[in-house]
């Protein structure tokens, strides 16, 4: 396969840039609802894609099932791309790389009997139900995927990847009269079956947390000092700022280009934000992106100053900068686009306890259930929170809404703790490409005088 791809990638004769991507994907998904198997699905597919950029026209992309007739696809693609209307784009070319990237899990989930997987999920579903008499619905969802990728491009790269991914989520629904609350949590990673073992304590906690939400009082809205937990802080910086740093959108938006000028002070000096696809064994990690560019750490904010953005080969060409290894695709059916990898807020120097100590009245916002962004405007809903009074964390509250202007809010961050951690559960969607693993990381973060929605009392 290596020799076939190397030969096909040499075919361009008129300055075209060419990529070939082949994938073999085996996926298992299981959903348990209470005592019933609602979904049980095993799929296997082989497919590929071809992407060509002509120096005088534009992009040509095609995806296909199976791995036959690759030579015919390349010949047809080179003919077709030359017929496109004249374009004004390009790519930053790079050095070729040849590498095999293999993965050896402790427990290969491909070798586990399906019956063993189902029985483990039934155990967790029972733990969810038994955690509280108020739990009326327990859902356990399992998914594993082993993706084998062969990639070659006209810069001379020939790369073989093994990309495993496994996840397990718990969802508990609690009810008291007409009141219903839902809580979810889980695990995910680039790992083997060992990741989803011995999670009885987590399943029990999810059920108890759904019960606790029934008895939490609605949050009284107003202006507060706010402490974000690492999960919510990571999601906030991903959604509200990370997407603005993806240069495909930035390259088409003149207003955003004026807001996002490199070197501009954009946040409090205590804040540094990075994206790093080169970190080992996180779900968003890989030595190379899906254009064969080596991944790296890119600082988006460094000590309050806008210091970088995320690029593909094309956006780097358009903005006159360098590729950062952020061209990613969810599968061979789609071309790579600019995406985050592992995005986080760098840890500070203070302890988490110090963030709470001098807050007279505030809110500790925890985890995440939803939100939306529109350029610099954002709205986020934490899963729950706790009142902070005289430096102490108090009673549990719910129905909290954080909203505001991103650039004003970044300036209100006055303290970043030293307890950094990654959150790998969840995924990111962009355009038609949904389900891309994008871990977020952060320590606890404090913001001063934020307008927080809830049940407002004057």
PyMOL commands that set and color helices and strands:
alter all, ss='L'
color gray80, all
select helices_A, chain A and resi 2-9+70-81+109-111+114-130+193-196+200-215+230-245+247-250+254-259+313-319+352-357+406-410
alter helices_A, ss='H'
color red, helices_A
select strands_A, chain A and resi 17-33+36-53+59-65+98-101+135-153+158-176+179-189+217-218+222-228+273-276+297-302+305-306+327-328+337-338+343-345+361-366+370-374+377-381+384-389+392-398+401-405+413-416+421-423+428-430+433-436+440-442+445-453
alter strands_A, ss='S'
color yellow, strands_A
deselect
rebuild
show_as cartoon
